[in-house]
Amino acid sequence: MRPLLPLLLCASTLIAQAPPALKLGDPCPAFNLPGTDGRTHGPAASGPMLVVFLSTECPYVMATQARIQTYAARYAGRVAVFGINANDVDAHAKESLADMQAQAKGQGFTFAYLKDAPQTVTRAFGAVCTPDFFLFDGTRKLVYRGRMDDSWRDPAKVTVRDLESATEALLAGRPIPRDQIPSRGCSIKWK
């Protein structure tokens, strides 16, 4: 029963604090956020893009972060990848930019990892969990919001790679199924 607790917290956060989530076809919210590399990042004008909301402490993120990095490396040059951490640092000190830098370095992140301290970008996306995946097409319209794969805990047990399948379909110009399974994760720690 313990793995369901963060998911249940995530659902209650959605109801209590988060705005309505982006729907398929909605445009990507604008953002310009500080990264772990000391630079400010925002989306390019065009091209496919993945935005994933992350955490430094969430067990769901810890179990999938190597797979997220593998995804970023596999699609480098074809899909821009941004990780965003919006967790409240005042209540969760380990979610600081310094801790994010240690996480990025330790995992060898090759994608921009950004801090949304005011949480405005995260609210604009309607993100509720970590990890929470948003895939946009070349015109910055949302085409996929769902889980990474069918085994968040154990990469050896993955049999369905939902995010990868959606990305391959996007890059090949094929339709992406609209029946998408939501990601499981820890609730975003709102202010």
ABEGO torsion letter per residue (X at the ends): XAAAAAAAAAAAAAAAABBBBBBBGBBBBBBBBBBAAGBBBBBBABEBBBBBBBBAABAAAAAAAAAAAAAAAAABGABBBBBBBABBAAABAAABAAAAAAAAAAAGBABBBBBBAAGAAAAAAGBABOBBBBBBBAAGBBABBBBABABAABAAABABBAAAAAAAAAAAGBBBBABBBBBBEBBBBBX
